[in-house]
Each structure stands twice: as structure tokens, then as C-alpha cells.
Amino acid sequence: MGTGGEFNPKLLGIICNWCCYGGADLCGVSRLQYPPHIRLIRVMCSARVDLAHIFRAFSNGLDAVFVGGCHLNDCHYITNGNYNALGMVKICKKLLECIGINPARLRHEWVSAGEGIRFANIMNDFAPAIQKLGPLGSSEGLDEKTLRFKLEATARLIPYIKLVERQRLRAPLKLRSSSEPEEEYDKFFNSEEINKLFDDIIVSKLVISQITSLLREGPLSTGEISSTLGLSPSEVSRQLNISSKQGLVRYDTGLKCFIAA
């Protein structure tokens, strides 16, 4: 919190060495002003930013994360790593939305080494927007315990999500040759086909992961799980039945569910 009770968000920026960091450095050299709430981590390429980094940041109490890289088709590596970063951010936003966290808390932008003013403008837009949202979980209506369970459950599923992304959810290379590649990525990741695929192969496992994460604290009834995680009782029952058949959970004599030994 700032002085007088004003909320100052804790922001993390993960930015590429060659362009976005140069833009941030130029911003400082030029004495351009932006809110001081963001801490920057430099990586060699925005492609090095992983889902695990973002969820670890949120789990450690950060209110928002910014990912910055070179402009599309201007990457310093022949693999055009910023496209990988773009796809990762699109999937991460879907995951955040699935667990009830406002996806606006994750933002990506492209900034060249000569765009100090652009970097300052982005920060001067991003920080107040997160300040308006409030602390992580507050605008989403999630208490600290529920937020922790949801983040932990998603983090445990990341290796599976990355495998699925490589095999089923990766944007076709042909989109990179479009005149508006970022718009094409938006269309791809928001398409009916990808949304259905995402629901079928990720969302159900994410729900199960949230439930098992909660049950590690002790046995709970279907209603208690539903209330804590904000899921419908029918959805909880369905996932518990699936998990029971797989030997992941069991019911005690009081019809409370617990993790199978």
C-alpha cells in the first residue's frame, strides 16, 4: 500500500535483452517518467518466458506481469522467439480466465531499443489499470485461500499444458507470414475449434487439479468443494466421479471425499 492507504500494485516485467530492455534503458536515460511499481527481469529472448514464471509470480503475490519483446518479425534470433512468447501469453490468458483471474493482469507488448517513449507510455497505461483493479484476487472476488489453491493447481498442470500446446495448440507457422500476424494469432486462439480443444483437453484436468489441491488440506463434501472453488455442485460431482474411477479420490462413510492413499 502507498501513503494514505493508496494501493501501489506489485508489477513484474520480463523483457528481452535486445529490444525491450534497450527501450526501457533509453526511457531511463531520457528521464522519462513512469510509475515505479514495476521490477524488470532481463532475459535473452521473450521466448524464454515460461508459463511457470508467470504463475510463480502470481503465487508470490505479484499483482500483474508484463512480457516485453522485439517487434514481430524483428527478433534477433532466426527462430523468431517472440512468436513463441505470443502463443504462450494467449494460452496463459485462457488459463487465468479459467481459474477466475482477470487476464488483464497479464500484458505483452513489443518495444524496440529506440522506443523509450513507447515503453514509458505502456507503463503509464498498465500500472494505473492494475491499480484500478486492486490487489490480486480482490476484483475477482477470490479470498487468499481460494486464490492460492487455484494458482497451485494450475502450476502443477503446467508440464502437461506445455506438452499439449506443442502437439495440439501451437499456432501454424503460416500465420507468421500474414500482413497482420498478431491479429491472425488472436483469431486462431479465439476460434471455436481451439476453444473446444482447450475445454476438452485442459479445462477438465484443471478442475480436477483444483479439487485434488483442495483435498490435500483434508476431506471435504461436494458442497464444500463447490463453495470454496466457485464451481457448480454438478461439475464437482462429475469430476469427483471421474477421479474416483481413476483411483485418485475416495469417499468416507460421511460422504466426504479425500485423496486416495
C-alpha positions, 0 to 999 in steps of 0.5 A: 500500500502507498501513503494514505492507504493508496494501493501501489500494485506489485508489477513484474516485467520480463523483457528481452535483452535486445529490444525491450530492455534497450527501450526501457534503458533509453526511457531511463536515460531520457528521464522519462517518467513512469510509475515505479511499481514495476521490477524488470527481469532481463532475459535473452529472448521473450521466448524464454518466458515460461508459463511457470514464471508467470504463475510463480509470480502470481503465487508470490503475490505479484499483482500483474506481469508484463512480457516485453519483446522485439517487434514481430518479425524483428527478433534477433534470433532466426527462430523468431522467439517472440512468436513463441512468447505470443502463443504462450501469453494467449494460452496463459490468458485462457488459463487465468480466465479459467481459474477466475483471474482477470487476464488483464493482469497479464500484458505483452507488448513489443518495444524496440531499443529506440522506443523509450517513449513507447515503453514509458507510455505502456507503463503509464497505461498498465500500472494505473489499470492494475491499480484500478483493479486492486490487489490480486484476487480482490476484483475477482472476488477470490479470498487468499485461500481460494486464490492460492489453491487455484494458482497451485493447481494450475502450476502443477498442470503446467508440464502437461499444458506445455506438452499439449500446446506443442502437439495440439495448440501451437499456432501454424507457422503460416500465420507468421507470414500474414500482413497482420500476424498478431491479429491472425494469432488472436483469431486462431486462439479465439476460434471455436475449434481451439476453444473446444480443444482447450475445454476438452483437453485442459479445462477438465484436468484443471478442475480436477487439479483444483479439487485434488489441491483442495483435498490435500488440506483434508476431506471435504463434501461436494458442497464444500468443494463447490463453495470454496472453488466457485464451481457448480455442485454438478461439475464437482460431482462429475469430476469427483466421479471421474477421479474416483474411477481413476483411483485418485479420490475416495469417499468416507462413510460421511460422504466426504471425499479425500485423496486416495492413499 
